[in-house]
Amino acid sequence: MENKEYPYCFGKIENVFPMGKHDLRETPESCFPCIYKTECLKSAMEKSGGLKIREENVDRAYEAGMIGFFERWSKKKDLKRRITKEHEACAKEGKNEND
């Protein structure tokens, strides 16, 4: 397995998927030429910041009537569990969850 040299912004949700116009998240144009953009966004979405974005999406779907109460409850419970697990893993390793 090779050791890759990632850019400083790799996997940092506020760099690779910031809030844009109309309170919607979008990838900045500066990320488009990067060869790591897909891997970077996937990595960022698995960290607690990305999981919080998924939680926002669940709330939006519920408000729009696309999912019901129990589906919303179930998804949010799972996301909260995953966020807690991510925080614990970062604390155990002694690093910031956005690193």
PyMOL commands that set and color helices and strands:
alter all, ss='L'
color gray80, all
select helices_A, chain A and resi 13-16+21-23+29-31+37-46+48-63+69-93
alter helices_A, ss='H'
color red, helices_A
deselect
rebuild
show_as cartoon
